[in-house]
Structure formats: structure tokens, C-alpha cells
Amino acid sequence: RKQATEYSTSSSDDEFESKPSLTHKAKWSIRRRRKLERETKQLIKQEELKRLHKAQAVQRQLEELEERQKALEIFGVKLERELRGES
């Protein structure tokens, strides 16, 4: 009987020992999940910044093209006047 009692006591000790490890595992899991969430947020923010920079670059190019087009239109009007003899 003593052996059976000792066995049941030792098995209950094992249960108590495994509970803290589950808690540790749960804490580790939570930390890991938070870290992944932080990393995901950082990646999303980086992607948004990349898109913003691309959009700004495209906007600058568009503005430059508009300026060149205006200058070419003015030059074209001058050429047409010269060709017609309307200096």
C-alpha cells in the first residue's frame, strides 16, 4: 500500500511540475505572437512608406512632364507664327 500511495503522490507531483511548464509555454506563445504582430505591423508600415515614396516620385515626374509640355506648346506657337510670317 505504501508503494501505491507513493506512486500516486509522485504522479500528482508530476502534474504540478507540468503545470508551470504549460504556463511557461503559454507565456512563450504569447510573447512569440506579440513579436510576430509587431514585426507584421512594421512590415505593413514599411510597405506603406514604399508606396508613398513611389507615389511621390510619380507625382514629381508628372509635374516635370507637365512643365515640359507647356514649354513645348509655347515653343510650338512661336514656330507656327514664324512659319506664317507673323513675327
Buried (B, 14 or more C-beta within 10 A) or exposed (E): EEEEEEEEEEEEEEEEEEEEEEEEEEEEEEEEEEEEEEEEEEEEEEEEEEEEEEEEEEEEEEEEEEEEEEEEEEEEEEEEEEEEEEE
